[in-house]
Amino acid sequence: MVKKIRKHDEMMVSDTKPMASSPTPIATAEALDNLIHERTRLSLISALATHPSLSFSELKALLQMSDGNLSVQARKLEEAGYISCLKSFVGRTPRTEFRLTDSGRAALQRYVSHMEALIKNIKPVNKAREN
Amino acid sequence: MSNPKTIKSTAGDPLAETINLAERAEDNLQFIRTTMENASVFTGISGTGYILTGISALLASWLALTQRDPTNWLVVWMGELALATLVASVFTGLKMRRQGRLWQLTTIRNLLCAFLPAMFAGGVFTLVMARENLIVLLPGIWLMLYGVAVITAGAWSVRVLPVMGSMFMVLGVLALLIPVTADWLMAIGFGGLHIGFGLLIRRHYGG
């Protein structure tokens, strides 16, 4: 299922802040949104992109994350405005519901575009090298 | 897929590092795709449930063929519908419990919302056709609408479901065009296709 964070993924980017909303992705490693690039947060945002909302327990089971890790990563995304968190009670049981915000969806789209741009720009170099 | 070894071996070689960046970008896109698929696809459909449903449908087909009164024929198939629904629900529930996939409740809701409208339409057609003594058209309508329901529900489940739905629709068209073959087509569809795809699901996605 979802793999654990790997060192080399963190090596791929510098410690950048979330990208400003530029319409065209810049195909450099430095311009990556580090907040999303980290695997557990990337999986969180990707999962939320497929549903209107998911509860804490649904996300935990889906991504096979511990309570603590999920709380920490979700809080980081919430602070960045990428996801929203709604706490309520179903009967006497507390329920935490997460949603991807418009800003989070745009950030994921930017990230995907960025990856595609990286592939598009680098593949010709690869081919030229093979020739 | 990139791995730590690749990074080590390419240190100091800018071109190799560039190539690795492309590989890692592909890896990341694949990761997003897999996570989204895992989050949205319902894999709790039970292959065993489908196989048993198929077997009961074959028995119902045989029983229905022996009925001379159209009302009795309809009663046999309505009984089969109730039995098949029960069997499929129980086995899907058992598989979900084994998988421990609580998070799929949202997907199940989406799946049922896609599946039930065509089934509801089938129910209405059944009532109207039975009242108007047009029972001969029911096999084609059932096969067609069940096919539609399976195709639309397949958007939220394993990839083989839309294929099975399409085959049901083909059988439905044949049953409407050549009503004399309808009982056999029902046996092929609700019996044979369920058993065949049940085996496929069991093999690829578990019991």
HADDOCK unambig.tbl for C-alpha pairs under 7 A between the chains (distance, minus, plus):
assign (segid A and resid 2 and name CA) (segid B and resid 35 and name CA) 7.00 0.50 0.50
assign (segid A and resid 8 and name CA) (segid B and resid 4 and name CA) 6.22 0.50 0.50
assign (segid A and resid 43 and name CA) (segid B and resid 32 and name CA) 6.69 0.50 0.50
assign (segid A and resid 43 and name CA) (segid B and resid 35 and name CA) 6.08 0.50 0.50
assign (segid A and resid 46 and name CA) (segid B and resid 32 and name CA) 5.88 0.50 0.50
assign (segid A and resid 46 and name CA) (segid B and resid 35 and name CA) 6.28 0.50 0.50
assign (segid A and resid 46 and name CA) (segid B and resid 36 and name CA) 5.66 0.50 0.50
assign (segid A and resid 47 and name CA) (segid B and resid 35 and name CA) 6.12 0.50 0.50
assign (segid A and resid 47 and name CA) (segid B and resid 36 and name CA) 5.32 0.50 0.50
assign (segid A and resid 47 and name CA) (segid B and resid 39 and name CA) 5.49 0.50 0.50
assign (segid A and resid 50 and name CA) (segid B and resid 36 and name CA) 6.20 0.50 0.50
assign (segid A and resid 50 and name CA) (segid B and resid 39 and name CA) 6.83 0.50 0.50
assign (segid A and resid 50 and name CA) (segid B and resid 40 and name CA) 6.18 0.50 0.50
assign (segid A and resid 58 and name CA) (segid B and resid 102 and name CA) 6.25 0.50 0.50
assign (segid A and resid 58 and name CA) (segid B and resid 103 and name CA) 3.93 0.50 0.50
assign (segid A and resid 59 and name CA) (segid B and resid 103 and name CA) 6.80 0.50 0.50
assign (segid A and resid 61 and name CA) (segid B and resid 101 and name CA) 6.78 0.50 0.50
assign (segid A and resid 61 and name CA) (segid B and resid 102 and name CA) 6.99 0.50 0.50
assign (segid A and resid 61 and name CA) (segid B and resid 103 and name CA) 6.28 0.50 0.50
assign (segid A and resid 62 and name CA) (segid B and resid 39 and name CA) 6.75 0.50 0.50
assign (segid A and resid 62 and name CA) (segid B and resid 103 and name CA) 6.13 0.50 0.50
assign (segid A and resid 112 and name CA) (segid B and resid 29 and name CA) 6.79 0.50 0.50
assign (segid A and resid 115 and name CA) (segid B and resid 25 and name CA) 5.08 0.50 0.50
assign (segid A and resid 118 and name CA) (segid B and resid 22 and name CA) 6.12 0.50 0.50
assign (segid A and resid 118 and name CA) (segid B and resid 25 and name CA) 6.79 0.50 0.50
assign (segid A and resid 119 and name CA) (segid B and resid 22 and name CA) 4.78 0.50 0.50
assign (segid A and resid 119 and name CA) (segid B and resid 25 and name CA) 6.47 0.50 0.50
assign (segid A and resid 122 and name CA) (segid B and resid 18 and name CA) 6.55 0.50 0.50
assign (segid A and resid 122 and name CA) (segid B and resid 19 and name CA) 6.53 0.50 0.50
assign (segid A and resid 122 and name CA) (segid B and resid 22 and name CA) 6.00 0.50 0.50
assign (segid A and resid 123 and name CA) (segid B and resid 22 and name CA) 6.84 0.50 0.50
assign (segid A and resid 126 and name CA) (segid B and resid 19 and name CA) 6.02 0.50 0.50
